[in-house]
Amino acid sequence: MNTHVAHPDLESQPLADTQLASIDAYWRACNYLSVGMIYLKDNPLLREPLKADHVKHRLLGHWGASPALSFVWVHLNRLIVRDDLNVLFVAGPGHGAPGVLGPAYLEGTYSEIYPDKSPDIEGMQKFFKQFSFPGHIGSHVTPETPGSIHEGGELGYSLSHAYGMAFDNPDLIVACVIGDGEAETGPLATAWHSNKFVNPIRDGAVLPILNLNGYKIANPTILARVSHEELESLFRGYGYTPYFVEGSDPHEMHQRMAATLERAIGEIRAAQRVARDSNTASRPRWPMIVLRSPKGWTGPKEINGHKVEGSWRSHQVPFGDVRNNPANLKLLEHWMKGYKPEELFTDEGALQPTLRALAPRGHRRMSANPHANGGLLRRELRLPDFRKYAVPVTARGTSEYENTKPLGEYLRDVLANNPTSFRVFGPDETASNRLQAVYGASKKAWMADLLPEDADGGELSRDGRVMEMLSEHTLLGWLEGYLLTGRHGLFHSYEAFAHVIDSMFNQHAKWLDISKNHVPWRAPVASENILLSSTVWRQDHNGFSHQDPGFIDLVTNKGPSVVRIYLPPDANTLLAVTDHCFRSQNCINVIVADKQKHLQFATIDEAIIHCEKGVGIWGRASTDAGEEPDVVLASCGDVATMEALAAAAILRERVPDLKLRFVNVVDLFKLQPASEHPHGSTEREFDGLFTTDKPIIFNFHGYPWLIHRLAYRFAGHDHLHVRGYKEKGNINTPLELAMLNETSRFHLVIDVIDRVPRLRVKAAHLKEEMKNSIIDNMRYAHEHGTDRPELANWTWPY
């Protein structure tokens, strides 16, 4: 294999023979454990000849990337011990757990957390047996893995997570090992640009290490099959200084890796020192390492005439017929004995003391770094009193305000009060979503070139903490890394384009679910708060592509202990909801609130009470006080609520004897039974609000079937009729869009007439008027390009 080294002086030999031998022995111990985890359930130190009964019945595990992961780990340990470094390890390659579990076990952390995996023969046997076994140790670096903060189940997020961990952590170095298969994903490709947002004065650093082992599951990787010059140019184009460590001979590779790591970390520290001593932030060419080593390194070279090491065949289990193939059983024994376990472990099964001394101690162990259990470092936010940002509401439903604008003022002061533990993340939409007040506390982070015209409203700053980049993947990855290391933040996006991070959201929800419910030693982290604005009902000028409220459908699929959905109808309820979300832990809070001007319905005191309940009757819009209602008119969402109120006003005027109950929902999960969600309603609560036998007309912000899915167990569901978005839209006026999807006031009045038996004949003329109004207003919109002023400017008349 040709080797390429970016700088000739990296050919120096910093390791003495004794050092090299010790590091190699430690790495051999890691690799021995990795193979044992995959294959063995008995005879952990091969004290007797290997038998078929010693091999697991289930051979599930991934060998391919494990040696490279532990190789990086042991070399980082040398510098951590020597220089007292604070290093966090991120394992990007999928199913890379053996390469991390082995070092965590050897460092003693695993045994401290899981005492049954003791550092002896009995503990090692349990460690081997329970790996990738139902109810026990996963083949990813799951939340149960000490030192893990990134699972690596779905590929693509390791680098953005790593940068999020480094923000506002000035002493932290995040070593991020990236699989070359992972490097082919879109999220990973954009994450390389994160180096343009690292401020060397106040942030830590990320050292990306591309594990170029050549293969994915069954195919070569792209970056492994381009020329050295092209690969080097790629990373130089990204703004890095790439260093190459290439080869297969362990002794040579140890020397190269030791020298390269020393140089890379030296450059990181030098750049930080210059910036901090001069108090001048500029963007260095941060180092990164390309580690080109064989896939399945140190494994069998060949099996049954097929190449294994350096081939896709080493990706998972190199051979799976060990129990019934004596030749392969012998090959497995030869493979494992090749690591010379008798030199690595004592007779009792503990790591030799001379090797144990190579690992860092206490919290300097990467497997015990408190940043990987960020809840230990989390501090409560210093939150201003959200009441002082309230919109004055005297005559309810008569004044308009941009709902997210007061939120921007609140966020401004949250940023000011928490200068090292809170950031706002979003695409190029902070001002578009009416959150621009945040710039009063902190500008947009920007370490790339600045131009003179940027001073004229560009809002860019080297020390900004408003994070903007047109990659929702990178932004959410930054936020997740930031949260998991003990900090707080908010991610905002246009509602329709939140789908970009659907799968990324899934992964974080799963991580939180396991951490919260099954890993008691993980301390709670701050909740992930997602604001969806520029919503479906006010995308009349952007068209069909911007009209999609389906992200919340996805959220309801996740574990009920970790997801929350709020649809505040106005500015004051939005403030109350957001303050609540910022105080929560171990959840993902999704808030849906439009940025355009909307009617204001609740004073701040009313908003607080309404949000505390999550659902409630609005007496001012109801006519059933003290009596049994004829119909329940319910709403959830800002525009949905306005249209429902307009329908209620029509009915109040035209059918004055109708007993109507108006119910508004802020907390969407109030529509689920309490047995299914911690925010759910009991049957008594739900039935008391919605009745069990009266028609319920529900106007919903999103897709209508979601309400049926949540509420189907309640008795009143048999009488529930839901209106919502039905994939009807284009370039529309606001009312036209509502009419197309049958959520308009006119359609709701018709629904009430159709479902209250005594109105079907009595209100026939009103129903005809509503039909005529739909036709008339559709024609008006198409002729004038706007809605009729009296409808566009409608206010609550009572």
C-alpha positions in Angstrom: 0.0 0.0 0.0 1.4 3.4 -0.9 1.7 5.8 2.0 1.3 9.5 1.9 2.3 11.9 4.7 1.4 15.5 4.5 4.6 16.7 6.2 8.0 15.0 6.0 8.7 15.6 9.7 5.8 13.3 10.6 8.1 10.4 9.7 9.9 11.0 13.1 9.8 8.2 15.6 8.5 9.6 18.9 7.9 6.2 20.5 10.7 4.4 22.3 10.7 0.6 21.8 9.2 0.1 25.3 6.5 2.6 24.6 5.6 1.1 21.3 5.5 -2.4 22.8 3.2 -1.3 25.6 0.8 0.6 23.3 0.7 -2.4 20.9 0.0 -4.7 23.8 -2.8 -2.5 25.0 -4.3 -2.4 21.5 -4.0 -6.2 21.2 -5.9 -6.5 24.4 -8.7 -4.3 22.9 -8.8 -6.4 19.8 -8.8 -9.6 21.7 -11.9 -8.4 23.7 -13.6 -7.3 20.4 -13.2 -10.7 18.9 -14.3 -12.4 22.1 -17.4 -10.3 22.4 -18.5 -11.3 18.9 -17.7 -15.0 19.2 -17.3 -16.4 22.7 -19.7 -17.2 25.5 -17.3 -19.5 27.5 -13.5 -20.0 27.9 -12.8 -16.2 27.7 -9.0 -16.5 28.0 -8.7 -19.8 26.0 -7.4 -21.7 28.9 -8.4 -24.9 27.2 -8.7 -25.8 23.5 -11.6 -23.9 21.9 -14.7 -26.0 21.4 -18.0 -25.5 19.5 -19.9 -25.1 22.8 -17.7 -22.1 23.7 -19.1 -20.2 20.7 -22.3 -18.2 20.9 -25.5 -19.4 19.2 -26.1 -15.9 17.9 -23.2 -14.4 16.0 -24.2 -10.8 15.8 -21.5 -8.1 15.8 -19.4 -6.0 13.5 -15.7 -6.5 13.4 -14.7 -4.3 10.4 -14.2 -0.9 12.1 -13.4 -2.1 15.6 -9.6 -2.3 15.4 -9.3 1.2 14.0 -11.5 2.6 16.7 -9.5 1.1 19.5 -6.3 2.0 17.7 -7.3 5.7 17.8 -8.4 5.3 21.4 -5.1 3.9 22.8 -3.1 6.6 21.0 -5.3 9.3 22.4 -4.8 7.8 25.8 -1.1 8.3 25.6 -1.5 12.0 25.1 -4.3 12.4 27.6 -2.0 10.9 30.3 1.1 12.8 29.2 -0.6 16.2 28.8 -3.6 15.9 31.0 -6.0 16.5 28.1 -9.7 16.6 28.3 -10.9 14.4 25.4 -14.2 13.1 24.3 -14.5 10.2 21.9 -17.2 10.0 19.2 -17.5 6.7 17.3 -19.1 7.3 13.9 -18.8 3.9 12.2 -22.0 1.9 12.5 -22.0 -1.1 14.9 -18.6 0.0 16.2 -19.3 -0.9 19.8 -16.6 -3.6 20.2 -14.0 -0.9 19.4 -15.3 1.2 22.2 -16.5 -1.4 24.7 -13.1 -3.0 24.9 -11.2 0.1 26.0 -14.1 1.1 28.4 -13.8 -2.4 30.0 -10.0 -2.2 30.2 -10.1 1.3 31.8 -12.3 -0.1 34.5 -15.3 2.2 33.8 -17.5 -0.6 32.5 -17.0 -2.6 35.6 -17.6 0.4 37.9 -21.0 0.9 36.3 -21.9 -2.7 35.7 -20.2 -4.6 38.6 -21.2 -8.0 37.2 -18.8 -7.3 34.3 -15.9 -7.4 36.8 -12.2 -7.3 35.7 -11.7 -11.0 36.1 -12.4 -14.2 34.2 -16.0 -14.4 35.5 -16.7 -10.8 34.5 -15.1 -11.1 31.1 -17.1 -14.2 30.4 -20.3 -12.3 31.1 -19.0 -9.4 29.0 -18.5 -11.7 26.1 -21.7 -13.6 26.5 -24.0 -10.6 26.8 -22.6 -8.6 23.9 -25.2 -8.3 21.1 -27.5 -10.6 23.1 -31.2 -9.9 23.8 -31.7 -7.7 26.8 -28.0 -6.9 27.2 -25.2 -5.1 25.3 -25.9 -3.5 21.9 -23.6 -3.6 18.9 -23.8 0.1 18.6 -22.4 2.4 21.2 -25.8 2.8 22.7 -26.7 4.9 25.8 -25.8 2.0 28.0 -22.1 2.3 26.9 -20.1 4.5 29.2 -18.3 7.3 27.4 -20.8 7.1 24.5 -22.7 10.2 23.4 -23.4 9.2 19.8 -24.8 5.8 19.0 -23.9 5.5 15.4 -27.0 3.5 14.5 -28.1 5.6 11.6 -25.0 7.0 9.9 -24.2 10.7 9.1 -24.5 12.6 12.4 -21.2 12.0 14.2 -19.4 15.1 13.0 -22.2 17.6 13.6 -22.7 16.1 17.1 -19.0 16.5 17.7 -19.0 20.1 16.9 -22.0 20.7 19.0 -20.1 19.2 21.9 -17.2 21.5 21.4 -19.1 24.8 21.3 -18.6 26.8 24.6 -16.4 24.0 25.9 -13.0 25.7 25.6 -10.9 23.0 27.1 -12.5 20.0 25.4 -11.1 18.2 22.4 -13.6 16.0 20.6 -12.0 13.2 18.6 -14.5 12.2 16.1 -13.9 8.9 14.1 -15.9 9.0 10.9 -16.5 5.8 8.9 -15.8 6.2 5.2 -19.2 4.7 4.5 -20.7 7.3 6.8 -18.8 10.0 4.9 -21.0 9.3 1.9 -24.1 10.6 3.6 -25.5 14.1 3.0 -25.6 15.1 6.7 -21.9 14.2 7.1 -20.9 16.0 3.9 -22.4 19.3 5.1 -21.0 18.8 8.6 -17.5 19.3 7.4 -18.3 23.0 7.1 -18.8 23.2 10.9 -15.2 24.4 11.1 -16.3 27.8 9.9 -18.3 28.3 13.1 -15.7 27.4 15.8 -14.3 30.3 17.7 -10.9 29.3 19.1 -11.2 31.7 22.0 -14.4 30.4 23.6 -14.9 27.0 21.9 -13.2 23.7 22.2 -11.9 21.8 19.1 -12.9 18.9 17.0 -10.3 16.5 15.5 -12.0 14.6 12.7 -10.4 11.2 12.0 -11.7 9.7 8.7 -11.4 5.9 9.1 -10.7 5.0 5.5 -10.9 1.2 5.6 -12.2 0.9 2.1 -15.6 -0.9 2.3 -19.2 -0.6 3.4 -21.4 -3.7 3.9 -20.8 -5.1 0.4 -19.3 -2.3 -1.6 -16.1 -0.2 -1.7 -16.4 3.3 -0.4 -16.1 6.3 -2.7 -13.3 8.1 -0.7 -11.2 5.0 -0.6 -11.2 4.7 -4.4 -10.1 8.3 -5.4 -6.5 9.4 -5.7 -4.6 10.7 -2.8 -4.4 14.1 -4.5 -8.1 14.3 -5.0 -8.8 13.3 -1.4 -6.3 15.8 0.0 -7.7 18.5 -2.2 -11.2 17.7 -0.9 -10.3 18.3 2.7 -8.1 21.3 2.0 -11.2 22.7 0.1 -13.2 22.1 3.2 -10.7 24.3 5.1 -8.7 21.6 7.0 -5.1 20.6 7.1 -5.3 16.9 6.3 -2.7 14.4 7.7 -2.5 10.9 6.4 -1.7 7.8 8.4 -1.7 4.9 6.0 -0.5 1.3 6.2 -1.2 -2.1 7.7 2.0 -3.0 9.7 1.1 -2.3 13.3 4.5 -1.2 14.4 4.9 1.3 11.6 1.3 2.5 12.1 1.8 3.1 15.8 4.8 5.3 15.0 2.9 7.3 12.3 -0.2 7.7 14.5 1.7 8.8 17.5 3.5 11.5 15.5 0.5 12.6 13.6 -1.8 12.9 16.7 0.9 14.8 18.5 1.2 17.2 15.7 -2.6 17.6 15.2 -3.2 18.3 18.9 -0.2 20.6 19.1 -1.7 22.6 16.2 -5.1 22.8 18.0 -3.5 24.0 21.2 -1.3 26.5 19.4 -4.2 28.0 17.5 -6.2 28.3 20.7 -3.3 29.9 22.5 -2.7 32.5 19.9 -6.4 33.4 19.8 -6.8 33.6 23.5 -3.6 35.4 24.2 -4.4 38.1 21.6 -8.2 38.0 22.3 -8.5 37.9 18.5 -10.7 35.2 16.9 -9.8 34.0 13.5 -10.4 30.8 11.7 -7.4 28.4 11.7 -6.9 25.6 9.3 -7.9 23.0 11.8 -6.2 19.6 11.4 -7.9 16.4 10.5 -6.5 12.9 10.0 -7.1 10.3 7.3 -6.5 6.9 8.9 -6.2 4.4 6.0 -6.0 0.9 7.4 -7.5 -2.4 6.3 -11.1 -3.2 7.2 -11.0 -5.9 9.8 -7.4 -5.1 10.6 -5.5 -7.9 12.4 -8.2 -10.3 11.6 -7.8 -13.4 9.4 -6.2 -12.6 6.1 -8.2 -15.2 4.2 -11.0 -17.7 4.8 -11.9 -20.5 2.5 -9.9 -19.0 -0.3 -11.5 -15.5 0.0 -9.8 -12.4 1.1 -11.1 -11.1 4.5 -8.8 -8.5 6.0 -9.0 -5.5 3.8 -12.2 -6.7 2.2 -16.0 -6.2 2.6 -16.1 -9.7 4.0 -14.8 -8.5 7.3 -17.6 -6.0 7.8 -19.7 -8.1 10.2 -18.8 -11.5 11.4 -15.9 -12.8 9.2 -17.2 -16.3 9.4 -20.4 -17.5 11.0 -20.2 -21.3 10.8 -17.8 -21.7 13.7 -20.0 -24.1 15.7 -20.3 -26.7 13.0 -17.1 -26.1 11.0 -14.0 -27.5 12.8 -11.6 -25.8 10.4 -13.1 -22.4 11.1 -13.3 -23.1 14.8 -9.5 -23.8 14.7 -9.0 -20.6 12.6 -10.9 -18.6 15.3 -8.7 -20.0 18.0 -5.6 -19.2 16.0 -6.9 -15.7 15.4 -7.5 -15.0 19.1 -4.3 -16.7 20.3 -2.4 -14.5 17.9 -3.1 -11.5 20.2 -1.2 -13.5 22.9 -3.7 -13.1 25.7 -1.4 -14.8 28.2 0.9 -11.7 27.9 -2.0 -9.3 28.3 -4.0 -10.6 31.3 -3.2 -12.1 34.6 -4.2 -15.6 35.7 -7.2 -14.0 37.3 -8.3 -12.4 34.1 -7.4 -8.8 34.9 -5.4 -6.6 32.6 -1.7 -6.7 33.4 -0.8 -3.9 35.9 1.8 -2.5 33.6 -0.8 -2.1 30.8 -3.5 -0.8 33.1 -1.1 2.0 34.1 -1.2 3.3 30.5 -4.8 4.4 30.8 -5.9 7.8 32.2 -7.4 8.0 35.6 -10.8 9.2 36.9 -12.6 11.6 34.7 -9.7 11.8 32.3 -10.7 8.4 31.0 -12.7 8.9 27.8 -15.0 6.2 29.0 -15.7 8.3 32.1 -15.5 11.8 30.8 -18.4 13.7 32.4 -19.2 15.5 29.1 -20.4 12.1 27.9 -23.0 12.1 30.7 -23.9 15.7 30.2 -26.6 15.8 32.7 -23.9 15.8 35.4 -22.8 19.2 34.0 -26.2 20.7 33.3 -27.2 23.8 35.1 -30.6 25.3 35.1 -31.1 28.2 32.7 -31.4 31.7 34.1 -34.8 32.5 32.6 -36.3 36.0 32.6 -39.9 36.4 33.6 -41.8 35.6 30.4 -44.8 37.6 31.6 -43.0 40.9 30.9 -42.9 40.1 27.1 -46.7 39.6 27.0 -48.9 41.1 24.4 -51.6 43.3 25.9 -55.0 41.8 25.3 -58.0 43.9 26.4 -60.8 43.0 23.9 -60.1 39.4 23.1 -59.9 38.4 19.5 -59.7 42.0 18.1 -56.0 42.8 17.9 -53.4 41.2 15.8 -49.8 40.5 16.5 -46.9 38.4 15.1 -47.0 35.5 17.5 -43.3 34.7 17.4 -42.1 38.3 17.7 -42.4 38.5 21.5 -40.8 35.1 21.7 -37.8 36.6 19.9 -37.5 39.3 22.6 -37.7 36.6 25.3 -35.0 34.5 23.6 -32.8 37.6 23.4 -32.8 37.8 27.1 -32.3 34.1 27.6 -29.2 34.4 25.4 -28.0 37.4 27.5 -28.6 35.6 30.8 -26.8 32.4 29.7 -23.8 33.4 27.7 -22.1 30.0 27.8 -24.9 27.5 27.9 -27.7 28.6 25.5 -27.7 28.9 21.7 -30.3 29.4 19.0 -30.0 27.1 16.0 -31.9 27.5 12.7 -31.5 27.8 8.9 -31.3 31.2 7.3 -34.7 32.0 8.8 -34.2 33.7 12.2 -35.5 37.1 10.9 -38.0 35.4 8.6 -39.5 33.6 11.6 -39.7 37.0 13.4 -37.0 36.1 16.0 -34.6 38.8 15.0 -34.7 40.4 18.4 -32.1 37.8 19.4 -29.5 39.8 17.6 -29.8 42.3 20.4 -28.0 39.9 22.6 -25.9 37.9 20.2 -25.2 38.0 16.5 -24.9 35.1 14.0 -21.7 33.1 14.5 -19.5 33.5 11.5 -15.8 32.6 11.3 -15.5 32.7 7.5 -14.6 35.8 5.5 -16.3 39.1 6.4 -17.0 41.9 3.9 -17.6 45.6 4.6 -21.2 45.4 3.6 -21.8 42.8 6.4 -21.8 45.7 8.8 -25.0 47.0 7.2 -27.5 44.6 8.7 -25.6 41.4 8.2 -25.7 40.6 11.9 -22.5 38.5 11.7 -20.0 38.2 14.5 -17.0 36.1 15.4 -18.5 35.6 18.9 -22.1 35.1 17.8 -24.2 32.4 19.4 -27.1 32.4 16.9 -26.2 29.5 14.7 -27.4 29.7 11.1 -26.6 27.4 8.2 -28.7 26.1 5.4 -28.5 22.5 6.6 -31.1 21.4 9.0 -29.1 18.2 9.6 -26.0 20.1 10.7 -28.0 22.5 12.9 -29.9 19.8 14.7 -26.7 17.8 15.1 -25.0 20.8 16.7 -27.9 21.3 19.1 -28.0 17.6 20.0 -24.3 17.6 20.8 -24.7 20.8 22.7 -27.6 19.3 24.8 -26.0 16.0 25.4 -22.9 17.7 27.0 -25.1 19.6 29.4 -26.3 22.8 27.7 -29.6 24.2 26.4 -30.9 25.5 23.1 -33.7 26.0 20.6 -33.9 24.8 17.0 -36.4 26.5 14.7 -37.4 25.8 11.1 -40.1 26.3 8.5 -42.7 23.7 9.3 -42.7 22.0 5.9 -39.0 21.5 5.9 -38.7 20.0 9.3 -39.1 16.7 7.4 -35.4 17.1 6.5 -34.5 16.0 10.0 -37.3 13.3 10.4 -34.9 10.5 10.8 -32.4 12.5 12.9 -35.2 13.4 15.3 -36.0 9.6 15.4 -32.5 8.7 16.5 -32.4 11.4 19.3 -35.8 10.3 20.6 -34.7 6.7 20.8 -31.5 7.8 22.6 -33.5 9.8 25.1 -36.0 7.0 25.6 -33.4 4.4 26.5 -31.4 6.9 28.6 -34.5 8.0 30.5 -36.1 4.7 31.1 -33.3 2.1 31.1 -30.0 3.7 32.0 -30.3 5.1 35.6 -26.7 6.3 35.7 -27.3 8.8 32.9 -28.3 12.2 34.4 -31.1 14.1 32.8 -30.2 16.5 30.0 -32.1 19.6 28.8 -34.9 18.9 26.4 -34.6 19.4 22.7 -36.9 22.3 21.8 -38.1 22.5 18.2 -40.1 25.5 17.0 -41.9 25.1 13.7 -43.0 28.4 12.2 -43.9 29.7 8.8 -46.7 27.1 9.0 -48.9 25.4 6.4 -51.8 27.8 6.6 -49.8 30.9 5.9 -47.7 29.6 3.0 -50.2 31.0 0.5 -47.5 32.9 -1.4 -44.9 30.1 -1.4 -47.2 27.4 -2.6 -47.8 23.7 -2.3 -44.2 22.8 -1.6 -44.2 24.8 1.6 -47.5 23.3 2.8 -46.9 20.2 5.0 -47.9 19.9 8.7 -46.9 16.3 8.9 -43.8 16.5 11.2 -46.0 16.3 14.2 -47.4 13.0 12.9 -43.9 11.6 13.0 -43.4 12.9 16.6 -46.5 11.0 17.8 -44.8 7.7 16.8 -42.1 8.0 19.4 -42.0 6.9 23.0 -44.6 8.8 25.0 -42.2 9.5 27.8 -40.0 11.7 25.6 -42.2 13.6 23.2 -44.5 16.6 23.6 -46.4 18.7 21.0 -47.8 22.1 21.7 -49.9 24.3 19.3 -50.3 27.6 21.1 -53.1 29.8 19.5 -51.5 33.2 20.2 -48.4 35.1 21.4 -49.0 34.8 25.1 -49.7 31.1 25.1 -46.6 30.7 23.0 -44.5 32.5 25.7 -46.0 30.3 28.4 -45.4 27.1 26.5 -41.8 28.0 25.6 -40.9 28.9 29.2 -42.3 25.5 30.3 -40.3 23.7 27.6 -37.0 25.4 28.6 -37.5 24.1 32.2 -38.1 20.5 31.1 -35.6 17.6 30.9 -35.1 14.5 28.8 -37.8 15.3 26.3 -38.3 16.6 22.7 -40.7 19.5 22.7 -42.2 20.5 19.4 -44.0 23.8 19.3 -46.0 24.8 16.3 -46.6 28.6 16.0 -46.9 30.8 12.9 -44.9 34.0 12.4 -47.6 36.0 10.7 -50.0 38.4 12.4 -52.8 36.6 14.2 -55.6 37.5 16.5 -54.8 37.5 20.2 -57.1 35.6 22.4 -55.7 35.3 25.9 -54.2 37.6 28.5 -50.9 36.4 29.9 -52.6 35.2 33.1 -55.3 33.4 31.1 -52.5 31.9 28.9 -50.6 30.5 31.8 -53.7 28.8 33.2 -54.8 27.5 29.8 -51.3 26.1 29.0 -51.1 24.5 32.4 -54.3 22.6 31.7 -53.3 21.9 28.1 -57.0 21.9 27.0 -60.0 23.8 28.2 -63.4 25.4 27.5 -63.3 29.0 26.2 -66.4 30.4 27.9 -66.4 33.6 25.9 -67.0 31.6 22.7 -69.4 29.1 24.3 -73.2 29.4 24.7 -73.8 26.3 26.8 -73.0 27.5 30.3 -75.0 25.6 32.9 -76.6 23.4 30.2 -75.9 20.4 28.1 -74.4 21.4 24.8 -75.9 20.5 21.4 -72.5 20.4 19.8 -68.8 20.8 20.7 -66.7 23.0 18.4 -63.0 22.3 19.1 -59.8 23.8 17.7 -56.0 23.2 17.9 -53.6 25.6 16.2 -53.6 29.3 15.5 -55.4 29.6 12.2 -57.6 26.6 13.0 -58.7 28.4 16.2 -59.5 31.6 14.3 -61.6 29.9 11.8 -63.4 27.9 14.5 -64.1 31.1 16.4 -65.5 32.8 13.2 -67.8 29.8 12.8 -68.9 30.1 16.4 -69.7 33.7 15.8 -71.8 32.9 12.8 -73.7 30.3 14.7 -74.2 32.5 17.7 -75.7 35.2 15.4 -77.8 33.0 13.1 -78.8 30.1 15.5 -79.0 31.9 18.8 -80.7 29.0 20.6 -77.9 26.6 19.8 -76.0 25.4 22.8 -72.4 25.4 21.6 -69.3 24.5 23.7 -66.0 25.8 22.4 -62.9 23.8 23.4 -59.3 24.8 22.6 -56.3 22.3 22.7 -52.8 23.5 23.3 -51.1 20.3 24.4 -51.9 17.8 21.6 -51.3 14.8 23.8 -54.3 15.8 25.9 -56.3 14.0 23.2 -54.7 10.7 24.2 -55.7 8.5 27.1 -53.6 9.0 30.3 -52.7 5.3 30.1 -50.9 6.0 26.8 -49.2 9.3 27.5 -48.1 11.1 30.7 -49.9 14.3 29.4 -53.0 12.4 28.4 -56.5 12.8 29.7 -58.5 10.4 31.9 -61.9 9.3 30.5 -63.6 11.5 33.1 -61.6 14.5 31.9 -62.1 13.9 28.2 -65.8 13.0 28.5 -66.4 16.1 30.7 -65.0 18.4 28.0 -66.1 16.7 24.8 -69.2 14.7 26.0 -69.8 11.1 25.1 -72.8 11.5 22.8 -72.8 14.9 21.3 -71.2 15.8 17.9 -67.7 17.1 18.1 -66.5 19.3 15.2 -62.7 19.5 15.5 -60.7 22.0 13.4 -57.1 20.9 13.4 -53.8 22.5 12.3 -52.5 19.3 10.8 -53.6 16.2 9.0 -57.1 15.3 10.3 -56.5 11.6 10.8 -53.9 12.3 13.5 -56.7 13.4 15.9 -58.6 10.2 15.2 -55.5 8.2 15.9 -54.9 9.9 19.3 -58.5 10.0 20.5 -60.0 6.7 19.2 -60.2 5.0 22.6 -62.5 7.7 24.1 -66.3 7.1 24.0 -66.8 10.5 22.3 -64.7 9.4 19.3 -67.8 7.8 17.7 -69.1 11.4 17.3 -65.9 13.1 16.4 -65.6 14.8 13.0 -62.2 16.3 12.2 -61.2 18.9 9.7 -57.6 19.5 8.8 -55.1 19.8 6.0 -55.9 17.5 3.1 -53.1 18.1 0.7 -55.0 20.8 -1.2 -53.1 23.9 -2.0 -51.0 26.0 -4.3 -50.6 29.8 -4.6 -53.6 30.6 -2.5 -55.0 33.4 -0.3 -55.3 32.4 3.3 -59.1 31.9 3.2 -58.9 30.1 -0.1 -56.4 27.6 1.4 -58.8 27.0 4.3 -61.7 26.5 1.9 -59.8 24.1 -0.3 -59.1 21.9 2.7 -62.6 22.4 4.2 -61.3 24.0 7.4 -62.9 27.4 6.8 -65.6 28.9 9.0 -68.2 28.2 6.3 -67.4 24.5 6.2 -67.4 24.3 10.0 -70.9 25.9 10.1 -72.1 23.4 7.6 -70.6 20.5 9.7 -72.5 21.7 12.7 -75.8 21.9 10.8 -75.3 18.4 9.3 -74.5 16.9 12.7 -77.0 18.5 15.0 -80.2 16.7 14.1 -82.6 19.6 14.8 -80.7 21.9 12.5 -80.6 19.7 9.4 -84.0 21.2 8.4 -84.2 24.3 10.5 -80.9 25.7 9.3 -81.1 24.7 5.7 -81.1 28.3 4.5 -78.0 29.1 6.5 -76.3 26.0 5.0 -77.1 27.3 1.5 -75.6 30.7 2.5 -72.4 29.0 3.6 -72.2 27.1 0.3 -72.7 30.3 -1.6 -70.1 32.0 0.4 -67.5 29.4 -0.4 -68.2 29.8 -4.1 -68.2 33.5 -3.9 -65.0 33.9 -1.9 -63.2 31.4 -4.2 -64.1 33.5 -7.2 -63.1 36.7 -5.4 -59.7 35.3 -4.5 -59.0 34.2 -8.1 -60.1 37.6 -9.4 -58.5 39.9 -6.9 -55.6 37.9 -5.5 -56.7 38.7 -2.0 -59.5 37.7 0.4 -62.4 40.1 0.9 -61.3 42.7 3.4 -64.2 42.1 5.8 -63.1 38.4 6.0 -59.3 39.0 6.0 -59.7 41.5 8.8 -62.3 39.6 10.7 -62.3 40.0 14.5 -64.3 38.4 17.3 -67.5 40.4 17.6 -68.6 39.5 21.1 
